[in-house]
Amino acid sequence: MIVDDSKVGRVKTNRFLLNQHFQSQMAEDGLDAVQKIAAQMPDIVITDVEMPGMDGFELTREIRRNPATAHLPVIIISGNDEGYAARAQEVGADLILGKPYSETDMAAHLHRFMQNGR
């Protein structure tokens, strides 16, 4: 699942995932993601940090708090990763990547999470 309030960000990440032969679903913010996760459980959540309503940190905290979703790997993507690493770890994110991220690295992380889980 791709969670980003930027349509450009969602489309770019979706295109990348499709090129890597992954299926994806998209959400516009954390609240939208929570609803969509409840309807169809993803294998991995890739989320932006700064979003209206529920940001990526709050979404990650919510995912970890819910026993039904606590197992999901969460990758946080942020254009402002300075100072976010500690907060990402605190809320339970599995990985934080800066924008722009290396697609090669992202693909390797996705495959690792798909094989090994969190």
Secondary structure, 3 states (H helix, E strand, C coil): CEECCCHHHHHHHHHHHHHCCCCCCEECCHHHHHHHHHHCCCCCEEEECCCCCCCHHHHHHHHHHCCCCCCCCEEEEECCCCCHHHHHHHHCCCEEEECCCCHHHHHHHHHHHHHHCC
